[in-house]
Amino acid sequence: MRVKVSELMNSKVLFLQSRQTIAEAARLFSDNENISALPVLDENQKLIGFISKTELIGAIARGVLPSNEISPIITREVRSISFDEFLPDLLNDKFEYIPVFRSSELVGMLYYEEVYHAIAERLYEKKLDMESSIDAVYNPVISIDNNYKIVIFNKAAAKLMGISAKEVRGLNAWDILAGTGILEAFVSGSHAPLPSNKLVIAGRSFLPYRTNIVKNSKTIGAILVLREISEFEELVKESEYTKKLNRELDAVIESSFDGLYVTDGQANTLMLNKGFERITGVMGFECIGRNMADLVNEGVFSRSGTLLALEQKERVTITIVPRSGKEALITSNPIFDEEGNIIMVVTNVRDITELKELQRRLEQVEGLHEFYKTELQHLKMQSSQKMIVKSSKMKELLNMVMRVAGVDSTVLIQGESGVGKELIAEIIHKGSGRKEGPFIKVNCGAIPENLLESELFGYDEGAFTGARKSGKIGLFELANNGILFLDEIGELPLGLQVKLLRVLQNKEIIRVGGGKSFKVDTRILAGTNQDLMEMVSQQKFRLDLYYRLNVIPITVPPLRERLEDTPVLANFFLEIFNQKYHMNKRFHKDVIDCFVEYDWPGNVRELENLTERLVVTTNDNLITTSDLPVAMNMVLLRNDPEKGLWPLKQTVENAERQLLEKAYKRYKSTYQIAQVLEVNQSTVVRKAAKYGIKHRS
């Protein structure tokens, strides 16, 4: 469901005049607490910009007099949006407010809370769509959580039990299902093969198929599907266990939508119906009169439920992918004579391709729900990742990025650590035709090599020891119809480089442990801080993959090559952390001068982290050069020796801080650090706490 901006905006538009004072603006905000920004008009009633409540509070905190005019703190450039645009265009924007225009006339304001409220509504609507799909399933479907609360109770289950589906959801299953045998199927803990005893409910016979619901490697409940076998039981009774089936029996078998396959007690094929041929793609003339063991050896079938049922002397359920390519659920039922000998095996075959696809769609919706939930939880801090640009070099880069966003080519984003490669990828996503689809980020160097393949491509049931029984959807599938950003692509192992190349060429993936390929419509962006051509020469990176990724190369310059951006970024981060920690710190002019002279080996990320540390650790509201690390003070000492003298205590503390920061990056424990520095472990812990230093998770 798409929502127009006109349905969400705040139509109450209040104005400020450019010559009004700080005090008048504060009074207007105070009278309208829900408004976070106001338009500003000049003497000709023409819109010249906006003033936000945050900017006003910041000005007052800096000591601006209430009698001063608001003109100096007006934001002149603000992104606007059309009254007729649709909400999905804003899903991944980070903003505080956006003015809404219709035919060049300001008609309202849109605030970020309203946008993300709409996201929640869309996710809820998707959940309703999924529930409708489950209701459309012919078989009764029931799901409970670990506390035996009913989560899913579809229409078929409600009709069978003679109760309302809506009324039982959320109730205790013991109060609703006691005495039916259904709870015993849940409690038994069985998965496959199915429970040996059938269920008889309302005079109808069912086979229960149960599986656990696993999320984040933890079982959170179970789901049960009941397949009716009443018709099949009648068929077996009427057959009287003979090899010759009369015409009436043939008609019943052929009328079954499911596939049926019947052998004698020695696995010799007696008959099969058209439903079996349709589902498996195997014809009757290939099988009738032949032994099932021979058919498996010849590759007609990959495995056989009939042979397993004869071996185990009980009902067996397995899944296979026959030559038709469909996924089929096979249930083989041994038929015994009065002496306990198996005289027949009747196999029911059901096409579960659509059910599996439904499960994959549900996994994708749940994955996106968790993804957007995480994004919402970190929304305030993510605002610090806005692209702040002043230098001409970065403006030219952003112009190219926006042009690249409009096409669907693969992009290789290169640059040193901390320059903002991930942010460039986000900008491409927001400016692309896939902006309504997911944007999934993965750091190839942060995931262990033995887990990376299953994270990227997902895995099927039983793919490896410790795998979830239900399998897992991979990041390529999760990013379907959207963008997947593979950061630190140079860390990708050579074996996975081959598989990634195959995905780029064929646009399809195969899950770990699976034999079936899936088409994916995912645009790939890659990021690296390494020289990939040098890695190619060292045989650490494939040349063919490099050319596949390097269709459109983008190189983000380091901060030392665009020093015009440094003061703007520093003050931007200062404002962010002042708000986060409820402080009012400010930089001395010499600090900004030092920032401009410094080389910033860690680039924008280093500047952001240093700003946060200075806000948190300095005692005074004015941050001076004496608060800076020793390495930065050396810049001042080199350029102006007279400024390079500080109190001895401050110099010692700066040296301690720098030494501990290096030690925490290099060693994993405070015990190792204490050994190297030749001090007590308690000293390391105490001084690290003093300077706000800790291991990165």
C-alpha positions in Angstrom: 0.0 0.0 0.0 1.4 3.4 -1.0 0.7 6.5 1.0 0.7 10.0 -0.3 2.5 12.9 1.5 -0.9 14.7 1.4 -2.3 12.1 3.8 0.4 12.6 6.4 1.5 16.2 6.4 0.8 18.7 9.2 -1.5 21.2 7.4 -1.1 23.8 10.2 1.6 26.1 8.9 2.8 28.9 11.2 5.3 31.6 9.9 8.1 33.7 11.2 9.2 37.0 9.7 13.0 37.4 9.1 13.2 40.4 11.3 11.5 38.8 14.3 13.7 38.2 17.4 15.0 35.1 19.1 12.5 35.7 21.9 9.5 35.9 19.6 10.5 32.7 17.8 11.0 30.9 21.2 7.5 32.1 22.2 5.9 30.6 19.1 7.6 27.3 19.6 6.6 27.2 23.2 2.9 27.8 22.2 3.1 25.0 19.6 5.1 22.2 21.3 4.5 19.6 18.5 6.2 21.8 15.9 9.9 21.2 15.4 10.5 23.7 12.6 9.0 27.0 11.2 9.1 28.6 7.8 10.6 32.2 7.6 9.3 34.9 5.3 10.9 38.1 4.2 9.2 41.5 4.0 7.6 40.6 0.7 6.1 37.4 2.2 8.5 35.3 0.2 9.8 32.0 1.8 13.6 32.4 2.5 14.3 29.4 4.7 13.5 27.6 7.9 14.4 27.7 11.6 14.3 24.5 13.7 13.7 24.3 17.4 17.1 22.6 17.7 18.8 25.5 16.0 17.0 28.0 18.2 17.9 26.1 21.4 21.5 25.9 20.2 21.6 29.7 19.6 20.2 30.5 23.0 22.7 28.0 24.6 25.6 29.8 22.8 24.6 33.1 24.4 22.7 34.7 21.6 20.6 37.5 23.1 16.8 37.1 23.0 16.5 40.6 21.3 18.7 39.5 18.4 17.0 38.8 15.0 16.6 35.2 13.9 18.2 35.9 10.4 21.7 34.5 11.3 20.4 31.1 12.3 18.0 30.5 9.4 18.6 27.4 7.3 18.5 28.5 3.7 18.8 25.2 2.0 16.2 22.5 3.0 15.0 19.7 0.9 11.3 20.0 -0.1 8.7 17.5 -1.3 5.7 17.7 -3.5 2.2 17.4 -2.1 1.4 14.6 -4.5 4.5 12.4 -3.9 4.2 9.0 -2.4 5.6 8.0 1.0 7.9 5.2 -0.2 10.2 7.8 -1.7 11.2 8.8 1.9 11.6 5.4 3.5 15.4 5.6 3.8 15.9 9.3 4.2 17.2 10.7 7.5 15.5 14.0 8.2 14.0 16.1 11.0 11.5 18.0 8.9 10.5 18.5 5.2 8.4 21.3 3.8 5.5 20.3 1.5 4.8 22.4 -1.6 1.9 22.3 -4.1 2.4 24.4 -7.3 5.2 26.4 -5.6 3.0 27.2 -2.6 4.0 26.0 0.9 1.0 24.0 2.2 2.3 22.0 5.1 5.2 20.3 6.9 6.2 16.7 7.2 8.0 15.4 10.3 10.1 12.2 10.6 7.9 10.6 13.2 5.0 10.5 10.7 7.1 8.8 8.1 8.3 6.0 10.3 4.8 5.5 11.7 3.8 4.9 8.1 6.5 2.3 7.8 5.1 0.4 10.8 1.7 0.5 9.2 3.0 -1.0 5.9 4.7 -3.8 7.8 1.5 -4.5 9.6 -0.3 -4.6 6.3 2.2 -7.1 4.9 1.6 -9.2 8.0 -2.1 -9.2 7.3 -1.4 -10.2 3.7 0.6 -13.2 4.9 -2.1 -14.2 7.3 -4.6 -14.2 4.4 -2.2 -16.4 2.4 -2.1 -18.9 5.3 -5.9 -18.8 5.5 -6.1 -19.8 1.9 -4.2 -23.1 2.6 -6.6 -26.0 2.2 -5.2 -28.0 5.2 -5.8 -26.9 8.8 -2.7 -25.0 10.0 -2.1 -24.3 13.7 0.9 -22.6 15.3 1.7 -22.1 19.1 4.5 -20.3 20.9 6.6 -21.7 23.7 4.0 -20.7 26.2 1.3 -22.7 24.4 -0.4 -19.5 23.2 -2.2 -19.9 19.8 -0.5 -17.7 17.2 -1.9 -19.0 13.9 -5.3 -20.7 13.5 -6.4 -20.6 9.9 -9.9 -20.9 8.4 -9.5 -24.6 7.7 -8.6 -25.3 11.3 -11.5 -23.1 12.6 -14.0 -24.9 10.3 -12.7 -28.3 11.5 -13.0 -27.4 15.2 -16.3 -25.4 14.8 -14.9 -22.2 16.4 -13.9 -18.7 15.3 -10.3 -18.3 14.3 -10.1 -14.7 15.5 -11.5 -15.6 19.0 -8.9 -18.3 19.7 -5.7 -16.5 18.6 -3.8 -15.6 21.7 -5.6 -18.1 24.0 -4.0 -21.0 25.7 -4.0 -24.1 23.5 -4.7 -26.4 26.4 -8.1 -24.7 26.9 -9.0 -25.0 23.2 -7.5 -28.2 21.9 -7.5 -30.5 24.9 -8.8 -34.0 24.0 -8.3 -33.7 20.2 -4.8 -35.2 20.1 -3.4 -32.1 18.5 -1.5 -31.0 21.6 0.1 -34.4 21.9 1.4 -34.0 18.3 2.9 -30.6 19.4 4.4 -31.9 22.7 5.9 -35.1 21.2 8.7 -32.9 19.7 8.6 -35.0 16.5 9.4 -33.4 13.1 10.0 -36.1 10.5 9.0 -38.9 10.3 5.6 -37.9 11.5 3.9 -39.2 14.7 3.0 -42.8 14.3 -0.6 -42.4 15.3 -3.1 -40.6 13.2 -5.6 -38.1 14.6 -9.4 -38.5 14.3 -11.2 -35.2 14.6 -14.9 -34.7 14.0 -15.0 -38.1 12.3 -12.2 -37.3 9.9 -8.7 -38.8 9.9 -5.6 -36.7 9.7 -1.8 -37.0 9.6 0.0 -34.3 11.6 3.1 -32.6 10.1 4.9 -30.6 12.7 8.0 -28.4 12.5 9.7 -26.0 14.9 9.7 -22.2 14.3 13.2 -21.0 14.8 14.3 -17.3 15.1 17.9 -16.2 15.7 18.9 -19.9 16.4 16.2 -20.2 19.1 13.0 -22.2 18.9 10.1 -19.9 19.6 7.2 -22.2 18.9 5.9 -24.9 16.5 3.6 -25.1 13.5 1.3 -28.1 12.7 -0.3 -28.9 9.4 -3.0 -31.6 9.3 -3.4 -33.6 6.1 -6.7 -35.4 5.8 -6.4 -39.1 4.9 -10.1 -40.1 5.3 -10.5 -40.7 1.6 -7.3 -42.7 1.5 -8.3 -44.9 4.4 -11.6 -45.7 2.6 -9.5 -46.6 -0.4 -7.4 -49.0 1.6 -10.4 -50.7 3.2 -12.1 -51.3 -0.1 -8.9 -52.7 -1.7 -8.9 -55.7 0.7 -5.1 -55.7 0.3 -5.2 -57.3 -3.2 -2.9 -56.5 -6.1 -5.8 -56.2 -8.5 -7.8 -53.0 -8.1 -11.2 -52.8 -9.6 -12.5 -49.9 -11.8 -14.2 -48.2 -8.9 -10.9 -48.1 -7.0 -9.1 -46.8 -10.1 -11.7 -43.9 -10.4 -11.2 -42.9 -6.7 -7.4 -42.9 -7.1 -7.4 -41.0 -10.3 -9.8 -38.4 -8.8 -7.3 -37.6 -6.1 -5.5 -34.3 -6.6 -2.5 -35.6 -4.7 -0.2 -38.2 -6.2 -0.7 -41.9 -5.1 1.9 -44.6 -5.6 1.2 -48.3 -4.5 3.7 -51.2 -4.2 3.4 -54.7 -2.8 5.3 -55.9 0.2 8.5 -56.4 -1.8 8.5 -52.8 -3.3 7.2 -53.9 -6.7 5.2 -51.1 -8.3 1.5 -52.0 -8.6 0.0 -48.6 -9.8 0.3 -44.9 -9.7 -2.2 -42.1 -10.6 -2.1 -39.1 -12.9 -1.6 -36.8 -9.9 1.7 -38.6 -9.3 2.8 -38.1 -12.9 1.8 -34.4 -12.8 3.7 -33.7 -9.6 6.9 -35.7 -10.2 7.2 -35.8 -14.0 7.7 -39.6 -13.9 5.3 -41.6 -16.1 3.5 -44.8 -15.2 5.0 -46.9 -18.0 8.5 -46.2 -16.5 7.5 -47.7 -13.1 4.6 -50.2 -13.2 5.9 -53.8 -12.7 9.3 -52.6 -11.6 11.0 -52.7 -8.2 11.5 -49.4 -6.4 15.1 -50.3 -5.5 15.9 -50.6 -9.2 14.2 -47.3 -9.9 16.3 -45.5 -7.3 19.6 -47.2 -8.5 18.8 -46.0 -12.0 18.2 -42.4 -10.9 14.5 -42.3 -11.7 14.0 -41.3 -8.0 16.7 -39.8 -5.8 15.3 -41.7 -2.8 12.2 -43.6 -1.8 9.8 -43.4 1.1 8.5 -46.9 0.1 11.9 -48.5 0.8 12.3 -46.6 4.1 8.8 -47.7 5.2 9.6 -51.3 4.4 12.9 -51.0 6.3 11.5 -49.2 9.4 8.0 -51.0 9.3 6.3 -47.7 10.0 4.9 -44.6 8.3 7.7 -42.5 6.9 7.6 -38.9 5.6 10.4 -37.3 3.5 10.8 -34.5 0.9 12.2 -34.9 -2.6 12.8 -32.8 -5.7 11.9 -35.1 -8.7 12.7 -34.4 -12.3 9.8 -31.9 -12.6 11.7 -29.6 -10.3 8.8 -29.3 -7.8 9.3 -29.9 -4.1 7.2 -32.9 -3.0 6.2 -34.2 0.4 6.2 -38.0 0.4 4.3 -40.0 3.0 4.7 -43.8 2.7 2.2 -45.9 4.8 2.9 -49.7 5.2 -0.2 -51.9 5.2 -0.1 -55.0 7.4 -1.9 -58.4 7.3 -3.3 -60.1 10.3 0.1 -61.7 11.0 1.9 -58.4 10.9 3.5 -58.8 7.5 3.7 -55.8 5.1 1.6 -56.7 2.1 1.4 -53.2 0.5 2.9 -49.7 0.8 0.7 -46.8 -0.2 2.6 -43.5 -0.8 0.9 -40.1 -0.9 2.7 -37.4 -2.8 1.8 -33.7 -2.4 3.2 -30.7 -4.2 4.6 -28.3 -1.5 6.4 -25.9 -3.9 3.9 -23.1 -3.2 4.0 -23.8 0.6 7.8 -23.5 0.5 7.7 -20.3 -1.5 5.2 -19.0 1.0 7.6 -19.8 3.8 10.5 -18.0 1.9 8.3 -15.0 1.5 7.4 -15.0 5.2 11.1 -15.3 6.0 11.9 -12.3 3.8 9.1 -10.2 5.4 10.3 -11.2 8.9 13.9 -10.4 8.0 12.9 -7.0 6.7 10.8 -6.4 9.8 13.8 -7.0 12.0 16.0 -4.9 9.7 13.7 -1.9 9.8 13.1 -2.3 13.6 16.9 -2.1 14.1 17.1 1.0 11.8 14.3 2.7 13.8 16.1 2.0 17.1 19.2 3.7 15.9 17.5 6.5 14.0 18.8 9.4 16.1 22.5 8.3 15.9 22.1 7.6 12.2 21.4 11.2 11.7 25.1 11.8 12.4 25.9 9.9 9.1 24.5 12.6 6.9 26.8 13.6 4.1 28.2 17.0 5.1 29.9 18.5 2.1 31.6 21.9 1.5 34.6 21.1 -0.7 34.3 21.3 -4.5 35.9 17.8 -4.8 33.1 16.2 -2.7 30.4 18.2 -4.5 31.6 16.8 -7.8 31.7 13.3 -6.4 28.1 13.6 -5.1 27.0 14.8 -8.5 28.5 11.7 -10.1 27.0 9.4 -7.4 23.5 10.8 -8.1 23.9 10.1 -11.8 25.1 6.6 -11.1 22.2 5.9 -8.8 19.7 6.2 -11.7 21.1 3.2 -13.5 21.3 -0.4 -12.4 25.0 -1.1 -12.9 27.4 -2.6 -10.4 29.4 0.0 -8.5 32.8 -0.4 -6.8 33.3 2.2 -4.1 36.9 2.7 -3.1 38.6 4.7 -0.4 40.4 4.6 2.9 38.7 3.4 6.1 36.4 5.9 7.6 35.8 8.1 4.5 32.1 7.2 4.2 31.9 4.4 1.6 28.8 3.0 3.3 27.1 6.4 3.2 27.8 6.7 -0.5 26.1 3.3 -1.0 23.1 4.6 1.0 22.8 7.7 -1.2 22.9 5.4 -4.3 20.0 3.4 -2.9 17.9 6.4 -2.0 18.4 7.9 -5.5 17.8 4.6 -7.4 14.7 3.0 -8.8 15.1 0.4 -6.0 14.6 2.9 -3.2 11.3 1.1 -2.2 13.2 -2.2 -1.9 15.5 -3.2 0.9 19.1 -1.9 1.4 21.1 -4.7 3.1 24.7 -4.0 4.3 27.2 -6.8 5.1 30.9 -6.4 6.1 32.7 -9.3 4.4 35.6 -9.0 6.9 33.5 -9.1 10.0 31.9 -12.5 9.5 34.0 -15.7 10.0 34.9 -17.4 6.7 33.1 -20.6 7.7 29.8 -18.7 8.2 30.0 -16.1 5.4 28.7 -18.4 2.7 25.6 -19.4 4.6 25.0 -15.7 5.6 25.2 -14.6 1.9 23.3 -17.5 0.2 21.3 -19.0 3.1 21.0 -22.7 3.7 18.5 -25.6 3.5 17.2 -27.9 6.2 20.0 -30.1 7.5 22.8 -28.4 5.5 25.4 -28.8 8.2 25.7 -29.7 11.9 24.0 -27.0 14.1 21.9 -25.7 11.2 18.3 -24.7 11.9 15.9 -27.4 11.0 13.8 -24.9 8.9 16.8 -23.6 7.0 17.6 -19.9 6.7 17.2 -17.2 4.1 20.4 -15.6 2.9 21.2 -11.9 2.4 20.9 -12.1 -1.4 17.3 -13.3 -1.1 16.6 -10.8 1.7 17.8 -8.0 -0.6 15.7 -9.2 -3.6 14.3 -6.2 -5.5 16.7 -4.0 -3.6 20.4 -3.4 -3.1 23.1 -5.5 -1.4 26.2 -3.6 -0.3 29.3 -5.9 0.1 31.7 -3.8 2.2 35.3 -4.9 2.5 35.0 -7.0 -0.6 38.7 -7.6 -0.6 38.3 -9.9 2.5 36.0 -12.3 0.5 37.7 -15.7 0.3 38.6 -17.0 -3.1 36.1 -19.8 -3.0 33.3 -17.4 -2.4 34.6 -15.0 -5.0 33.7 -17.8 -7.6 30.2 -18.1 -6.3 29.7 -14.3 -6.2 30.9 -14.1 -9.9 28.3 -16.7 -10.7 25.6 -14.7 -9.1 26.6 -11.5 -11.0 26.6 -13.5 -14.3 23.4 -15.6 -13.9 21.3 -13.6 -11.4 20.6 -16.8 -9.4 21.8 -18.4 -6.1 21.9 -21.9 -4.6 21.5 -22.2 -0.9 24.1 -24.2 1.1 23.0 -27.8 1.2 20.4 -27.2 -1.5 20.1 -28.4 -5.1 17.7 -25.9 -6.4 18.6 -22.5 -7.8 16.6 -19.3 -7.1 16.4 -16.2 -9.3 17.3 -13.0 -7.5 16.9 -9.4 -8.7 19.5 -7.7 -6.5 21.8 -4.8 -7.4 25.3 -5.3 -6.1 27.4 -2.4 -4.6 30.9 -3.3 -3.3 33.3 -1.3 -1.1 37.0 -1.7 -0.3 39.9 0.2 1.2 42.4 -2.1 -0.5 44.1 -2.0 -3.9 42.3 -4.8 -5.6 44.6 -4.8 -8.7 47.5 -5.4 -6.4 45.6 -8.2 -4.7 45.0 -9.7 -8.2 48.7 -9.6 -8.9 49.2 -11.5 -5.6 46.5 -14.0 -6.6 44.4 -13.0 -3.6 41.6 -11.6 -5.8 40.1 -12.9 -9.0 40.6 -10.7 -12.1 37.3 -11.7 -13.7 35.4 -10.7 -10.5 37.3 -7.4 -10.3 36.1 -6.5 -13.8 32.5 -7.6 -13.0 32.5 -5.3 -9.9 34.4 -2.4 -11.4 31.7 -1.5 -14.0 31.4 2.0 -12.4 34.3 2.9 -10.1 33.9 5.6 -7.4 36.8 6.8 -5.3 36.0 8.7 -2.1 38.9 11.1 -1.2 40.4 11.0 2.3 39.6 13.9 4.7 43.2 15.3 4.4 42.5 16.0 0.7 39.3 18.0 1.4 40.2 20.0 4.5 37.4 22.5 3.7 35.0 19.9 5.1 36.9 19.4 8.4 35.5 22.5 10.4 32.0 21.9 9.1 32.1 18.2 10.0 33.6 18.9 13.4 30.9 21.3 14.4 28.2 19.0 13.0 29.4 16.1 15.2 29.8 18.5 18.2 26.1 19.4 17.9 25.1 15.8 17.5 26.9 14.7 20.7 25.9 17.8 22.6 22.3 16.7 22.0 22.9 13.1 22.8 24.7 13.7 26.1 22.7 16.9 27.0 25.8 19.1 27.1 26.8 22.5 25.7 30.5 22.0 24.7 32.2 24.2 22.0 35.5 24.2 20.3 38.2 26.9 20.8 39.4 28.4 17.5 42.9 26.8 18.0 41.2 23.4 18.2 39.7 23.9 14.7 43.0 25.2 13.4 44.6 22.0 14.8 41.9 19.9 13.1 42.7 21.5 9.8 46.4 20.9 10.1 46.0 17.3 11.2 46.3 14.4 8.6 43.3 12.3 9.9 44.6 8.8 9.1 41.2 7.5 10.3 39.3 10.1 8.2 35.7 11.1 9.1 35.2 8.2 11.5 38.3 9.3 13.5 37.0 12.9 13.6 33.6 11.7 14.8 35.0 9.4 17.5 37.4 12.1 18.7 34.6 14.6 18.9 32.5 12.2 21.0 35.4 11.5 23.3 36.1 15.2 23.8 32.5 16.0 24.6 32.3 13.2 27.2 35.7 13.5 28.9 36.4 17.3 29.1 35.5 19.1 32.3 34.9 22.6 30.8 32.4 23.6 28.2 35.2 25.1 26.1 37.3 22.4 24.5 40.9 23.7 24.1 44.1 22.3 22.6 45.2 21.0 25.9 42.3 18.5 25.7 43.6 17.1 22.4 45.7 13.9 22.0 49.5 14.3 22.0 49.6 13.5 18.3 47.5 16.5 17.5 49.3 18.8 19.8 52.5 17.9 18.0 51.0 19.4 14.9 50.7 22.7 16.8 54.2 22.4 18.2 55.6 21.9 14.7 53.8 24.8 13.2 53.9 27.2 16.2 56.3 26.2 19.0 54.9 28.9 21.4 51.5 27.2 21.4 53.1 23.8 22.1 53.5 24.1 25.8 50.9 22.6 28.2 50.7 21.6 31.9 52.8 18.6 32.7 49.8 16.7 34.2 47.8 17.2 31.0 50.7 16.1 28.9 51.1 12.9 30.9 47.4 12.2 30.8 47.4 12.6 27.0 50.3 10.3 26.6 48.6 7.7 28.9 45.4 8.0 26.8 47.2 7.5 23.5 49.2 4.5 24.8 46.1 2.8 26.2 44.1 3.3 23.0 46.9 1.6 20.9 47.1 -1.3 23.5 43.3 -1.8 23.4 43.3 -2.0 19.6 46.2 -4.5 19.6 45.4 -6.9 22.5 42.1 -8.7 23.4 42.3 -8.6 27.2 43.4 -6.3 30.0 45.6 -9.0 31.3 47.7 -9.0 28.1 47.8 -5.2 28.1 49.0 -5.2 31.7 51.8 -7.6 30.8 53.1 -5.5 27.9 52.9 -2.2 29.8 54.4 -3.8 32.9 51.7 -2.5 35.3 49.0 -4.2 37.4 45.8 -5.3 35.6 43.7 -3.1 38.0 45.8 -0.1 36.9 44.9 -0.8 33.2 41.1 -1.1 34.1 41.1 2.0 36.2 42.8 4.3 33.7 40.8 2.9 30.8 37.6 3.8 32.6 39.0 7.3 33.4 39.6 8.0 29.7 36.5 6.2 28.4 38.5 3.5 26.5 37.0 0.1 25.9 37.3 -2.8 23.5 35.1 -2.5 20.4 32.6 -5.3 20.0 
